Amino acid sequence: MKTFAIAAAALFALSAHAHEGDAECHHPEQADAKDAHAKSESKAKGAEGWTLTRGAKLSGAAEVKLAALLADPSAQDGKTVTLEGTVRKACSRKGCWMELATDEKSAGVRVTFKDYGFFVPVDSAGAQARVEGVVKVTELTDAVAAHYASEGAIVPHGKDGKAREVQMVASGVELKR
């Protein structure tokens, strides 16, 4: 009975985390094996010349230009699309998110991974990415914005001072160097 209660508490904590905008990256019961795999695969293939796929095979959703999405994100909010772009940053702790951007200083798209089911290598910055998933425009809490910033993310703020960003929950990812 005690084991069931512990398992139920862990499951509840994981499901609650998924609804909080992934404010934390650390899920030791899931992440350590994925993290080790992502790091070892990245190192095994070297810094250049690798191709990596994660999640589901891309199914051919409508392609949207990254610059067009960033210029008018509300037009794609809630839609499944395919994006291509350069990975500006990736979560430095687990590889549980990456950022696609058109340059180093402007807002980008934070890509997380469906059901926290896969990660990308923590050294993915600079890779070319092709991702498929659902776009959402979201307002971040101060805590989530601070967490992302602590991992090296650029968190855009509106004129009202609130942190907002364009996100994508990817079902599949292809990375190339």
JOKA-V458340 format. One record per pair of residues at least 12 apart in sequence whose ideal C-beta (glycine too) atoms are under 7 Angstrom apart, sorted by the first residue. I is the first residue (numbers start at 1). GAP is how many residues later the second one is. D is the distance in Angstrom with one decimal. If there is no record, write none. Layout:
i=I gap=GAP d=D
i=I gap=GAP d=D
This chain:
i=10 gap=19 d=6.4
i=14 gap=13 d=6.5
i=18 gap=98 d=6.6
i=21 gap=117 d=6.8
i=21 gap=119 d=6.5
i=21 gap=123 d=4.9
i=22 gap=74 d=6.7
i=22 gap=75 d=6.9
i=22 gap=90 d=5.7
i=23 gap=120 d=6.0
i=23 gap=121 d=4.7
i=23 gap=124 d=5.4
i=25 gap=66 d=5.7
i=25 gap=68 d=5.0
i=25 gap=69 d=4.6
i=25 gap=71 d=4.8
i=27 gap=89 d=6.9
i=30 gap=86 d=6.6
i=31 gap=63 d=5.2
i=34 gap=84 d=6.9
i=34 gap=85 d=4.9
i=35 gap=59 d=5.0
i=35 gap=60 d=6.6
i=35 gap=84 d=6.6
i=38 gap=57 d=4.7
i=38 gap=81 d=4.9
i=38 gap=82 d=6.4
i=38 gap=83 d=4.7
i=38 gap=84 d=6.7
i=39 gap=82 d=6.5
i=39 gap=83 d=6.5
i=41 gap=80 d=6.6
i=42 gap=79 d=3.4
i=42 gap=81 d=5.4
i=48 gap=129 d=5.2
i=49 gap=128 d=6.1
i=50 gap=127 d=5.3
i=51 gap=125 d=5.0
i=52 gap=123 d=4.5
i=53 gap=120 d=6.8
i=53 gap=121 d=5.2
i=54 gap=64 d=4.2
i=54 gap=66 d=6.2
i=54 gap=119 d=4.6
i=55 gap=58 d=6.3
i=55 gap=59 d=6.5
i=55 gap=62 d=6.6
i=55 gap=63 d=4.9
i=55 gap=115 d=6.4
i=55 gap=116 d=5.6
i=55 gap=117 d=4.2
i=55 gap=118 d=5.7
i=56 gap=115 d=4.7
i=56 gap=116 d=4.3
i=57 gap=115 d=6.0
i=58 gap=24 d=6.4
i=58 gap=72 d=6.6
i=58 gap=74 d=4.6
i=58 gap=114 d=4.8
i=58 gap=116 d=6.6
i=59 gap=73 d=6.5
i=61 gap=19 d=4.7
i=61 gap=20 d=5.4
i=61 gap=21 d=4.8
i=61 gap=71 d=5.1
i=62 gap=19 d=5.5
i=62 gap=20 d=6.8
i=63 gap=19 d=4.7
i=64 gap=12 d=5.9
i=64 gap=17 d=4.5
i=64 gap=19 d=6.1
i=66 gap=17 d=5.6
i=66 gap=18 d=6.8
i=66 gap=19 d=4.2
i=66 gap=34 d=5.9
i=66 gap=36 d=5.9
i=66 gap=43 d=6.9
i=67 gap=35 d=5.4
i=69 gap=14 d=6.6
i=69 gap=40 d=6.5
i=69 gap=66 d=6.8
i=69 gap=97 d=6.6
i=70 gap=32 d=6.8
i=70 gap=37 d=6.3
i=70 gap=39 d=6.9
i=70 gap=96 d=6.5
i=73 gap=62 d=6.9
i=73 gap=64 d=4.9
i=73 gap=93 d=4.4
i=74 gap=63 d=6.1
i=76 gap=59 d=4.4
i=77 gap=58 d=5.9
i=77 gap=59 d=6.1
i=77 gap=60 d=5.0
i=78 gap=56 d=6.8
i=78 gap=57 d=7.0
i=78 gap=58 d=6.7
i=79 gap=56 d=5.8
i=80 gap=52 d=7.0
i=80 gap=53 d=6.6
i=80 gap=54 d=5.3
i=81 gap=54 d=5.9
i=82 gap=48 d=6.7
i=82 gap=50 d=4.7
i=83 gap=17 d=6.3
i=83 gap=26 d=6.7
i=83 gap=48 d=5.4
i=83 gap=85 d=6.8
i=84 gap=45 d=6.9
i=84 gap=46 d=5.0
i=85 gap=15 d=3.7
i=85 gap=16 d=6.9
i=85 gap=44 d=6.0
i=86 gap=14 d=6.8
i=86 gap=40 d=6.9
i=86 gap=42 d=6.1
i=87 gap=12 d=6.9
i=87 gap=13 d=6.3
i=87 gap=37 d=4.8
i=87 gap=38 d=5.4
i=87 gap=39 d=6.5
i=87 gap=40 d=4.8
i=87 gap=42 d=5.2
i=88 gap=12 d=6.8
i=88 gap=13 d=4.1
i=88 gap=16 d=6.7
i=88 gap=20 d=5.6
i=88 gap=37 d=6.4
i=89 gap=36 d=5.5
i=89 gap=63 d=5.3
i=89 gap=64 d=6.1
i=90 gap=30 d=5.7
i=90 gap=32 d=5.8
i=90 gap=34 d=4.2
i=90 gap=35 d=5.9
i=91 gap=31 d=6.7
i=91 gap=60 d=5.4
i=92 gap=30 d=5.6
i=92 gap=59 d=5.5
i=92 gap=60 d=5.8
i=93 gap=58 d=6.3
i=94 gap=25 d=6.0
i=95 gap=24 d=3.8
i=95 gap=25 d=4.7
i=95 gap=26 d=5.7
i=95 gap=27 d=4.7
i=95 gap=29 d=7.0
i=96 gap=16 d=6.8
i=96 gap=17 d=6.9
i=96 gap=20 d=6.9
i=96 gap=23 d=5.5
i=97 gap=13 d=5.6
i=97 gap=14 d=6.3
i=97 gap=15 d=4.9
i=98 gap=13 d=5.1
i=98 gap=22 d=5.4
i=98 gap=26 d=5.7
i=98 gap=31 d=6.9
i=99 gap=54 d=6.2
i=100 gap=29 d=6.0
i=107 gap=47 d=7.0
i=107 gap=49 d=4.0
i=107 gap=58 d=6.8
i=108 gap=46 d=6.8
i=109 gap=57 d=4.8
i=109 gap=58 d=6.8
i=109 gap=59 d=5.6
i=110 gap=43 d=7.0
i=110 gap=55 d=5.6
i=110 gap=57 d=4.8
i=111 gap=20 d=5.6
i=111 gap=57 d=4.8
i=111 gap=59 d=5.1
i=112 gap=55 d=6.7
i=112 gap=57 d=5.6
i=113 gap=57 d=5.5
i=114 gap=19 d=6.8
i=114 gap=55 d=5.5
i=114 gap=56 d=6.4
i=114 gap=57 d=4.8
i=120 gap=53 d=6.4
i=120 gap=55 d=6.4
i=124 gap=51 d=6.0
i=127 gap=48 d=4.5
i=127 gap=49 d=6.4
i=127 gap=50 d=5.1
i=128 gap=48 d=4.8
i=129 gap=44 d=6.4
i=129 gap=45 d=7.0
i=129 gap=46 d=5.4
i=130 gap=44 d=4.4
i=131 gap=37 d=6.4
i=131 gap=39 d=4.5
i=131 gap=42 d=5.0
i=132 gap=38 d=6.4
i=132 gap=39 d=5.9
i=132 gap=40 d=5.0
i=133 gap=35 d=4.6
i=133 gap=36 d=5.0
i=133 gap=37 d=3.7
i=133 gap=38 d=5.2
i=134 gap=34 d=6.7
i=134 gap=35 d=5.1
i=135 gap=31 d=6.8
i=135 gap=33 d=5.4
i=136 gap=31 d=5.1
i=137 gap=27 d=6.8
i=137 gap=29 d=5.7
i=138 gap=26 d=6.8
i=138 gap=27 d=6.4
i=138 gap=29 d=5.7
i=139 gap=23 d=5.6
i=139 gap=24 d=7.0
i=139 gap=25 d=5.0
i=140 gap=15 d=6.9
i=140 gap=23 d=4.1
i=140 gap=24 d=6.8
i=140 gap=25 d=6.4
i=145 gap=18 d=3.8
